Amino acid sequence: MATLDTLLAKDVKKRRTFAIIAHPDAGKTTLTEKLLLFGGAIQMAGAVKGRKAARHATSDWMEVEQQRGISVTSSVMQFEYDGHVINLLDTPGHEDFSEDTYRVLTAVDAAVMVIDAAKGVEAQTIKLLEVCRLRNTPIITFINKMDREVRDPIDLLSEIEDILKLECVPITWPIGMGKTFRGVFSLTKDHLVRFAPGEDRLSSNQELIEGLDNPRLDELFPMEMGYVRESIELIKGVSNPFDIKKFLAGEQSPVFFGSGVNNFGVKDVLEALVQWAPEPQPRDAGARMVEPTEKPFTGFVFKIQANMDPKHRDRIAFFRVCSGRYTPGMKVRHLREDREMKIPNALTFMANDRVTMMDAVAGDIIGIYNHGQLHIGDTLTEGEKLGFTGIPYFAPELFRSARPKDPFKAKQLHKGLKELGEEGAIQVFENDLGHLFLGAVGFLQFEIVAQRLATEYKVDALYENTDVSTARWLSFPDELTQKQFMDEQASRLARDADGNLVYLATSIYNLQTTQKHWPQVQFHTTREKN
Ligand code: G4P
């Protein structure tokens, strides 16, 4: 019989935790939906119909998202495929939420990048890839919408290589496009998977044609096969061999072509995830690296989300397990608050359904009911003093001051903003006089916060421009310097949601002048949470 340790190692090995990154409209939602179909996590009919009605699929919850047709919040979905447990973390594609996206990307071990074949590399693709690069996240590329008139595949690969500096290795190669899209030829398996359109089609009834010289191909596509054979020989000749080490180092990406909406080529991506994407990786916990197969339970909160379900007005802390095993009711150490806490009934998510989690190991994401005790970046362990690193806050570039329309609602406003700040929806700073400043990376964040304050906290607020243009977190060499600085700069100082001192600069010039006067003080553009 296997001992507990080998069982844990076996379970960890089965995990694949990844996110889909894409410029809005490239097909992330569609791909998510099709991946979930393979895992049996959603029912075909419901999903397809629901999609038409609501525009965006199972991973979107908030009203604003539906109104705008963009995915604002992230969600987590777990499903099984080919003996593996797959955790799919959805990332908001809109640029206003890059900070949130960054945090989600700290919790994955791999990413699937979706490219619209008609558009190629787009602005948000570049940004998201930069974020992945910070952690050398391995990337699988899916070039989508081959059923449309799109760009030349060789051009697309060169564009990815040139702009994203990511070496591409095509694993499948498309035959035609748009009305004459015939399918994809697997360069590794040496067969053609024939394309058949249809949203409701399952991949299992695809026609496979073995070998490039198969006469069946000439029968089907007599006019095209000459050119097809030539171009496949060419591409085999010029592309680099797939190198798993380079892929795992984030330097090389296997590329697949397909059509998400037709559920074509999606299975290839899933197979690549299972076969090549890494199992949960060791994590930097400050004091030391934590191995995923260590027995004691550890992990960190990377996201807090409210209103996932209008029926449950609660907040969920998304927690990435980094080692050990979660069991319902287990007691853990909340290191920031230095106290014990119980996790009575953590959740996992299967499309729209929340299910009580009975067992979780490294790589899994559990949802913990949260009444404010957990913040983004919090580490939980079985007692060891660790702090998982790498979840930064970025200095916001957009600021508003906030005050309630009704002065008697000041308390609600404070409470609402404090909670939204802890969730990471917006950054909230408060100065000595009790004035609140909201800091955002994108304008849309203000809109969402205003709407949520009005609906969840029943407070209408006035948001006004301020003279703040950027913020910097501060650190001091000693207490005396800190006191002198605080006395002199009192009017420009505030505290963030965790009580850290922040300098609110009126302009870059103002910031530089202050920095010049105070060379001993350090001004930070990011703050790491631990
Ligand atoms: P996103 O989450 O990345 O923003 O993209 P989403 O999946 O919502 O897809 C954006 C649009 O592209 C949708 O069309 C979707 O149907 C379409 N799409 C996705 N994959 C394919 C594909 O392989 N081929 C083609 N031709 N279209 C694809 P829409 O008209 O905006 O919405 P809908 O009414 O079709 O749902």
Residues whose N, C-alpha, C, O or C-beta is under 5 A from the ligand:
A	BS01	G4P	A22 H23 P24 D25 A26 G27 K28 T29 T30 L31 R51 R55 N144 K145 M146 D147 R148 G258 S259 G260 V261 N262
